[in-house]
Every structure is written in structure tokens, then in C-alpha cells.
Amino acid sequence: MADVVYILRCGDGTLYTGWTNDLEKRLKAHAAGRGGKYTRARLPVALVYHEACGSEREARSREWRIKQLTRAEKLRLINSKENTEHEKD
């Protein structure tokens, strides 16, 4: 499994950043209300960004750096990723 950092948009519009080594399993846990205390109270959640990392250490480090960003900076990151994915199509 690949280590991944991800951002969820919660039902109240807030953003949640986390990391995992099994994104599909983690998303199912969040959707079922078992993913974390923060997201449990803010369902539903939607994946808006994910980024593969080379190791757990790299994923945790990247998660921390993203959490230091302002909301506006996180939204720019999300939008830049969406634009990049559309350009590849």
C-alpha cells in the first residue's frame, strides 16, 4: 500500500487533512463515522485532494506542512491538483 496524504471537505465546509497507507479503507472509515473525532461530527465528507508519498515519514511530514497552510492556501493546493488532473485527460 502507498502512503498518502489527503484532504477531505467536511459537511460543514471545513477541511480535514490526514495521512494513511490505505486510502480506500480510510475513506470508508471516515464515511462510516469511524475515521476520526473531527470528521465524525461533520459528516458527510468528500475527498478533495490526495498525494502519494514515498514513505510513512514523508506522508506525516507532508501532512504537517499542509496543516500549517491557511485555508486559502489549502484551497489553492486543491484547485491546482484538480487543474493538473484535468490537463492529463
C-alpha positions as a printed Julia matrix, in Angstrom:
89×3 Matrix{Float64}:
   0.0    0.0     0.0
   1.15   3.52   -0.74
   1.45   6.16    1.94
  -0.86   9.05    1.06
  -1.69  12.46    2.47
  -5.25  13.59    1.81
  -7.7   16.44    2.36
 -11.42  15.97    2.97
 -14.13  18.59    2.66
 -16.49  18.07    5.58
 -20.26  18.58    5.53
 -19.86  21.95    7.29
 -17.37  23.16    4.65
 -14.26  22.77    6.78
 -11.17  20.94    5.55
  -9.57  17.95    7.26
  -6.04  16.79    6.47
  -4.72  13.32    7.25
  -2.44  10.57    6.07
  -2.89   6.82    5.59
  -1.33   3.78    3.98
  -4.73   2.58    2.67
  -6.77   5.47    1.27
  -9.84   3.46    0.27
 -10.14   1.85    3.71
  -9.59   5.18    5.46
 -12.24   6.94    3.37
 -14.75   4.2     4.19
 -13.93   4.62    7.88
 -14.48   8.38    7.68
 -17.79   7.91    5.83
 -18.97   5.44    8.48
 -18.14   7.87   11.29
 -15.1    5.89   12.47
 -12.4    7.94   10.78
 -11.75  10.46   13.48
 -13.45  12.58   16.1
 -13.27  15.73   13.97
 -14.87  14.23   10.86
 -17.4   12.13   12.81
 -19.17  15.31   13.87
 -19.02  16.84   10.38
 -20.37  14.17    8.02
 -20.63  13.72    5.12
 -17.05  14.07    3.93
 -15.67  14.16    0.4
 -12.12  13.56   -0.8
 -10.88  16.73   -2.5
  -7.12  16.11   -2.59
  -4.66  13.26   -2.26
  -0.95  12.98   -2.85
   1.18   9.83   -2.85
   4.3    9.93   -0.69
   7.35   7.7    -0.67
   7.12   6.61    2.96
   5.15   7.0     6.16
   7.67   9.55    7.37
   7.25  11.59    4.19
   3.44  11.39    4.42
   3.42  12.53    8.07
   5.8   15.37    7.24
   3.69  16.48    4.27
   0.52  16.27    6.4
   2.1   18.55    9.0
   3.2   21.05    6.32
  -0.3   21.13    4.79
  -1.85  21.65    8.23
   0.33  24.77    8.61
  -1.23  26.34    5.5
  -4.06  28.82    5.69
  -7.46  27.8     4.37
  -6.88  29.92    1.25
  -3.55  28.19    0.63
  -5.16  24.76    1.06
  -7.88  25.69   -1.43
  -5.21  26.79   -3.93
  -3.45  23.44   -3.43
  -6.72  21.58   -4.02
  -7.51  23.65   -7.11
  -4.02  23.26   -8.56
  -4.27  19.48   -8.21
  -7.7   19.45   -9.91
  -6.34  21.55  -12.77
  -3.32  19.26  -13.15
  -5.52  16.15  -13.28
  -7.78  17.7   -15.92
  -4.78  18.6   -18.08
  -3.7   14.94  -18.11
  -7.07  13.76  -19.51
